[in-house]
Amino acid sequence: MPKVLRIDRKLYHLEKPPLMPSDTVGLNKGDILILCAGFEDRSIAVLNNAINSGKSGFSIVLVEYLPNVPENKTNEIMKKCSEYGISVVHLLYDRENPPSIGDALLNILHAVECRIFVDISGMSRLLIVQILNVLGNPPFNFSRSTILYSMAQQYPPNEKEVDAEISKMEEDSLHSAMFLSSGVFELAVVPELSSVSSEGQPIRVVAFPSFNPNQLAALRSEIQASSFTLIHGIPPLEENAWRPDKINILNRIEDISNRDDLEVSTLEYNETLELLLNIYDKCGVLERIIVAPTGSKMQTVAVGIFRAFMEDIQIVYPTPRSFPKPKKYTKGVRQLYQLHLDSFSDIRK
């Protein structure tokens, strides 16, 4: 009798669809594009690409963040959609009260028969995981689903800014660096991403150290973890090769004794996905695994795919308390990528 693989092993052995660079967005008539009205240049790059390529007949689900940021490109998006006859459905997303987004999105998408494109370029990490959880479960099971991602031209902070913050930390052990966000509002736990695993097991926290050291500090403070697995991102561009070492210093990684350190690309989602599956295979029976998607956008895609299949994984997200001015965020657009998720629908067959 042939051996029946567990779902995590089926997912591990599946030939993962590639993340493909693309010059044009493959939107066709009847398709849905989900995007966020962010303030970064890349948050509107996919829409501009589709319009400039002559695409028509698709519609948009426009996610609008609360609390509102005046610099968000909502008005610009609405003006373009009106000019080119693109229908828009608005979906509010409250960063400080995120649980309802899954049901709301499902209500919008349940009757869609064409492809669903998700532009993650301007999305928060938790929202990416929530959307992938919807698309990875019935009735979609990742069929007809495509991720779109625009890589930025410039990623702040620069090395000089980081070195200045590290110097302040050395002078004052209580100094907290602020780059893309600051502090933690709370550890967000949404019902659809909660764990069904039994209580009482030792807890392993899987996290991605970032330029907001308060996120990892909050995880260490709020969760009584027995151990940590820290996934360190390796940037795809040589110009950003300095970043991992500086992130380690900012997060005081060497002070965390009960940890495992692993490294994967910040761009190639399949590396992160396979790593998460190996952690699950090694630790999932004896430990309760909690994952905090604090890494790159494509690493977060891996977390979302992983959680869509592994329902005993708990997702928590340390929501930043505040954000700096939009000018501190990414600038420009370097490359557009597409990731078709259809082959993941074979896992549940």
PEZIMO-V648214 format. One record per residue. N is the residue number from 0. RES is the residue in one small letter. OMEGA is omega in whole degrees, -180 to 180 (999 if undefined). BURIAL is + if it has 9 or more other C-alpha atoms within 8 Angstrom, else -. Layout:
n=N res=RES omega=OMEGA burial=BURIAL
n=N res=RES omega=OMEGA burial=BURIAL
//
This chain:
n=0 res=m omega=-180 burial=-
n=1 res=p omega=180 burial=-
n=2 res=k omega=177 burial=-
n=3 res=v omega=-178 burial=-
n=4 res=l omega=170 burial=-
n=5 res=r omega=-176 burial=-
n=6 res=i omega=179 burial=+
n=7 res=d omega=178 burial=+
n=8 res=r omega=174 burial=+
n=9 res=k omega=179 burial=+
n=10 res=l omega=180 burial=+
n=11 res=y omega=-175 burial=-
n=12 res=h omega=178 burial=-
n=13 res=l omega=174 burial=-
n=14 res=e omega=-172 burial=-
n=15 res=k omega=176 burial=-
n=16 res=p omega=-177 burial=-
n=17 res=p omega=169 burial=-
n=18 res=l omega=-169 burial=+
n=19 res=m omega=171 burial=-
n=20 res=p omega=-175 burial=-
n=21 res=s omega=177 burial=+
n=22 res=d omega=-179 burial=-
n=23 res=t omega=177 burial=-
n=24 res=v omega=-176 burial=+
n=25 res=g omega=180 burial=-
n=26 res=l omega=177 burial=+
n=27 res=n omega=-179 burial=+
n=28 res=k omega=180 burial=-
n=29 res=g omega=-180 burial=+
n=30 res=d omega=178 burial=+
n=31 res=i omega=174 burial=+
n=32 res=l omega=176 burial=+
n=33 res=i omega=178 burial=+
n=34 res=l omega=-179 burial=+
n=35 res=c omega=178 burial=+
n=36 res=a omega=179 burial=+
n=37 res=g omega=-179 burial=+
n=38 res=f omega=176 burial=+
n=39 res=e omega=178 burial=+
n=40 res=d omega=-175 burial=+
n=41 res=r omega=-179 burial=+
n=42 res=s omega=-180 burial=+
n=43 res=i omega=-176 burial=+
n=44 res=a omega=-179 burial=+
n=45 res=v omega=179 burial=+
n=46 res=l omega=178 burial=-
n=47 res=n omega=179 burial=-
n=48 res=n omega=-179 burial=+
n=49 res=a omega=-179 burial=+
n=50 res=i omega=-179 burial=+
n=51 res=n omega=179 burial=-
n=52 res=s omega=178 burial=-
n=53 res=g omega=179 burial=-
n=54 res=k omega=180 burial=+
n=55 res=s omega=177 burial=+
n=56 res=g omega=176 burial=+
n=57 res=f omega=178 burial=+
n=58 res=s omega=-172 burial=+
n=59 res=i omega=163 burial=+
n=60 res=v omega=-175 burial=+
n=61 res=l omega=179 burial=+
n=62 res=v omega=180 burial=+
n=63 res=e omega=-176 burial=+
n=64 res=y omega=166 burial=+
n=65 res=l omega=-4 burial=+
n=66 res=p omega=-175 burial=-
n=67 res=n omega=173 burial=-
n=68 res=v omega=-175 burial=-
n=69 res=p omega=-177 burial=-
n=70 res=e omega=179 burial=-
n=71 res=n omega=-171 burial=+
n=72 res=k omega=-179 burial=+
n=73 res=t omega=-177 burial=+
n=74 res=n omega=179 burial=-
n=75 res=e omega=179 burial=-
n=76 res=i omega=-179 burial=+
n=77 res=m omega=179 burial=+
n=78 res=k omega=179 burial=-
n=79 res=k omega=-179 burial=-
n=80 res=c omega=178 burial=+
n=81 res=s omega=-178 burial=+
n=82 res=e omega=-176 burial=-
n=83 res=y omega=175 burial=-
n=84 res=g omega=180 burial=-
n=85 res=i omega=-180 burial=+
n=86 res=s omega=-174 burial=+
n=87 res=v omega=169 burial=+
n=88 res=v omega=-178 burial=-
n=89 res=h omega=179 burial=-
n=90 res=l omega=-179 burial=+
n=91 res=l omega=179 burial=-
n=92 res=y omega=-180 burial=+
n=93 res=d omega=-179 burial=+
n=94 res=r omega=-177 burial=+
n=95 res=e omega=178 burial=-
n=96 res=n omega=-168 burial=-
n=97 res=p omega=-168 burial=+
n=98 res=p omega=-170 burial=+
n=99 res=s omega=-172 burial=-
n=100 res=i omega=-177 burial=+
n=101 res=g omega=180 burial=+
n=102 res=d omega=-180 burial=-
n=103 res=a omega=180 burial=+
n=104 res=l omega=179 burial=+
n=105 res=l omega=178 burial=+
n=106 res=n omega=179 burial=-
n=107 res=i omega=-171 burial=-
n=108 res=l omega=-168 burial=-
n=109 res=h omega=-177 burial=-
n=110 res=a omega=-178 burial=-
n=111 res=v omega=-179 burial=-
n=112 res=e omega=179 burial=-
n=113 res=c omega=-176 burial=-
n=114 res=r omega=176 burial=+
n=115 res=i omega=178 burial=+
n=116 res=f omega=179 burial=+
n=117 res=v omega=177 burial=+
n=118 res=d omega=-175 burial=+
n=119 res=i omega=-170 burial=+
n=120 res=s omega=-179 burial=+
n=121 res=g omega=-174 burial=+
n=122 res=m omega=171 burial=+
n=123 res=s omega=-177 burial=-
n=124 res=r omega=-178 burial=+
n=125 res=l omega=179 burial=-
n=126 res=l omega=178 burial=-
n=127 res=i omega=-179 burial=+
n=128 res=v omega=180 burial=+
n=129 res=q omega=180 burial=+
n=130 res=i omega=179 burial=+
n=131 res=l omega=176 burial=+
n=132 res=n omega=176 burial=+
n=133 res=v omega=-176 burial=+
n=134 res=l omega=-178 burial=+
n=135 res=g omega=180 burial=+
n=136 res=n omega=179 burial=+
n=137 res=p omega=7 burial=-
n=138 res=p omega=-172 burial=-
n=139 res=f omega=-178 burial=+
n=140 res=n omega=178 burial=+
n=141 res=f omega=176 burial=+
n=142 res=s omega=178 burial=+
n=143 res=r omega=-175 burial=+
n=144 res=s omega=-179 burial=+
n=145 res=t omega=174 burial=+
n=146 res=i omega=174 burial=+
n=147 res=l omega=-178 burial=+
n=148 res=y omega=177 burial=+
n=149 res=s omega=175 burial=+
n=150 res=m omega=-179 burial=+
n=151 res=a omega=177 burial=+
n=152 res=q omega=-180 burial=+
n=153 res=q omega=179 burial=-
n=154 res=y omega=174 burial=+
n=155 res=p omega=-2 burial=+
n=156 res=p omega=175 burial=+
n=157 res=n omega=-174 burial=-
n=158 res=e omega=180 burial=-
n=159 res=k omega=179 burial=-
n=160 res=e omega=-180 burial=-
n=161 res=v omega=180 burial=+
n=162 res=d omega=178 burial=+
n=163 res=a omega=179 burial=-
n=164 res=e omega=178 burial=+
n=165 res=i omega=177 burial=+
n=166 res=s omega=178 burial=-
n=167 res=k omega=178 burial=+
n=168 res=m omega=-180 burial=+
n=169 res=e omega=179 burial=-
n=170 res=e omega=-177 burial=-
n=171 res=d omega=-175 burial=-
n=172 res=s omega=180 burial=-
n=173 res=l omega=-179 burial=-
n=174 res=h omega=180 burial=-
n=175 res=s omega=-179 burial=-
n=176 res=a omega=175 burial=+
n=177 res=m omega=177 burial=-
n=178 res=f omega=-179 burial=+
n=179 res=l omega=178 burial=+
n=180 res=s omega=-176 burial=+
n=181 res=s omega=176 burial=+
n=182 res=g omega=177 burial=+
n=183 res=v omega=179 burial=+
n=184 res=f omega=176 burial=+
n=185 res=e omega=170 burial=-
n=186 res=l omega=-177 burial=+
n=187 res=a omega=175 burial=+
n=188 res=v omega=-178 burial=+
n=189 res=v omega=-174 burial=+
n=190 res=p omega=-175 burial=-
n=191 res=e omega=179 burial=-
n=192 res=l omega=179 burial=+
n=193 res=s omega=-176 burial=+
n=194 res=s omega=173 burial=+
n=195 res=v omega=-180 burial=-
n=196 res=s omega=-177 burial=-
n=197 res=s omega=176 burial=-
n=198 res=e omega=175 burial=-
n=199 res=g omega=177 burial=-
n=200 res=q omega=171 burial=-
n=201 res=p omega=-176 burial=+
n=202 res=i omega=171 burial=+
n=203 res=r omega=177 burial=+
n=204 res=v omega=175 burial=+
n=205 res=v omega=-175 burial=+
n=206 res=a omega=-178 burial=+
n=207 res=f omega=180 burial=+
n=208 res=p omega=-174 burial=+
n=209 res=s omega=177 burial=+
n=210 res=f omega=170 burial=+
n=211 res=n omega=-177 burial=+
n=212 res=p omega=178 burial=+
n=213 res=n omega=-180 burial=+
n=214 res=q omega=178 burial=+
n=215 res=l omega=178 burial=+
n=216 res=a omega=179 burial=+
n=217 res=a omega=178 burial=+
n=218 res=l omega=180 burial=+
n=219 res=r omega=-177 burial=+
n=220 res=s omega=-171 burial=-
n=221 res=e omega=-177 burial=-
n=222 res=i omega=179 burial=-
n=223 res=q omega=-174 burial=-
n=224 res=a omega=174 burial=+
n=225 res=s omega=-178 burial=-
n=226 res=s omega=180 burial=+
n=227 res=f omega=165 burial=+
n=228 res=t omega=-178 burial=+
n=229 res=l omega=-179 burial=+
n=230 res=i omega=-176 burial=+
n=231 res=h omega=-176 burial=+
n=232 res=g omega=176 burial=+
n=233 res=i omega=-178 burial=+
n=234 res=p omega=-180 burial=+
n=235 res=p omega=-177 burial=-
n=236 res=l omega=-178 burial=-
n=237 res=e omega=-179 burial=-
n=238 res=e omega=180 burial=-
n=239 res=n omega=-175 burial=-
n=240 res=a omega=-180 burial=+
n=241 res=w omega=-169 burial=-
n=242 res=r omega=-177 burial=+
n=243 res=p omega=-179 burial=+
n=244 res=d omega=-180 burial=-
n=245 res=k omega=178 burial=+
n=246 res=i omega=178 burial=+
n=247 res=n omega=179 burial=+
n=248 res=i omega=-179 burial=+
n=249 res=l omega=-178 burial=+
n=250 res=n omega=-180 burial=+
n=251 res=r omega=-175 burial=-
n=252 res=i omega=-177 burial=-
n=253 res=e omega=178 burial=-
n=254 res=d omega=-179 burial=-
n=255 res=i omega=-173 burial=-
n=256 res=s omega=-173 burial=-
n=257 res=n omega=-173 burial=-
n=258 res=r omega=167 burial=+
n=259 res=d omega=180 burial=-
n=260 res=d omega=179 burial=-
n=261 res=l omega=-178 burial=-
n=262 res=e omega=175 burial=-
n=263 res=v omega=178 burial=+
n=264 res=s omega=173 burial=+
n=265 res=t omega=-177 burial=+
n=266 res=l omega=-175 burial=+
n=267 res=e omega=-174 burial=+
n=268 res=y omega=-175 burial=+
n=269 res=n omega=177 burial=-
n=270 res=e omega=179 burial=+
n=271 res=t omega=-179 burial=+
n=272 res=l omega=-180 burial=+
n=273 res=e omega=177 burial=+
n=274 res=l omega=178 burial=-
n=275 res=l omega=179 burial=+
n=276 res=l omega=176 burial=+
n=277 res=n omega=175 burial=-
n=278 res=i omega=180 burial=+
n=279 res=y omega=-179 burial=+
n=280 res=d omega=-177 burial=+
n=281 res=k omega=-169 burial=-
n=282 res=c omega=-169 burial=+
n=283 res=g omega=-178 burial=+
n=284 res=v omega=-173 burial=-
n=285 res=l omega=-176 burial=-
n=286 res=e omega=171 burial=+
n=287 res=r omega=-174 burial=+
n=288 res=i omega=176 burial=+
n=289 res=i omega=-178 burial=+
n=290 res=v omega=175 burial=+
n=291 res=a omega=-176 burial=+
n=292 res=p omega=-177 burial=+
n=293 res=t omega=-178 burial=+
n=294 res=g omega=-180 burial=+
n=295 res=s omega=180 burial=+
n=296 res=k omega=-178 burial=+
n=297 res=m omega=171 burial=+
n=298 res=q omega=178 burial=+
n=299 res=t omega=173 burial=+
n=300 res=v omega=178 burial=+
n=301 res=a omega=178 burial=+
n=302 res=v omega=-180 burial=+
n=303 res=g omega=177 burial=+
n=304 res=i omega=179 burial=+
n=305 res=f omega=-177 burial=+
n=306 res=r omega=179 burial=+
n=307 res=a omega=180 burial=+
n=308 res=f omega=-175 burial=+
n=309 res=m omega=-172 burial=-
n=310 res=e omega=177 burial=+
n=311 res=d omega=176 burial=-
n=312 res=i omega=177 burial=+
n=313 res=q omega=175 burial=+
n=314 res=i omega=172 burial=+
n=315 res=v omega=179 burial=+
n=316 res=y omega=178 burial=+
n=317 res=p omega=-175 burial=+
n=318 res=t omega=179 burial=+
n=319 res=p omega=-179 burial=+
n=320 res=r omega=-177 burial=+
n=321 res=s omega=-179 burial=+
n=322 res=f omega=177 burial=-
n=323 res=p omega=180 burial=-
n=324 res=k omega=-179 burial=-
n=325 res=p omega=-179 burial=-
n=326 res=k omega=179 burial=-
n=327 res=k omega=-175 burial=+
n=328 res=y omega=-176 burial=+
n=329 res=t omega=179 burial=+
n=330 res=k omega=175 burial=+
n=331 res=g omega=179 burial=+
n=332 res=v omega=-177 burial=+
n=333 res=r omega=-174 burial=-
n=334 res=q omega=174 burial=+
n=335 res=l omega=178 burial=+
n=336 res=y omega=173 burial=+
n=337 res=q omega=177 burial=+
n=338 res=l omega=178 burial=+
n=339 res=h omega=-173 burial=+
n=340 res=l omega=-171 burial=+
n=341 res=d omega=-175 burial=+
n=342 res=s omega=177 burial=+
n=343 res=f omega=179 burial=+
n=344 res=s omega=179 burial=+
n=345 res=d omega=-174 burial=-
n=346 res=i omega=-175 burial=+
n=347 res=r omega=179 burial=-
n=348 res=k omega=999 burial=-
//
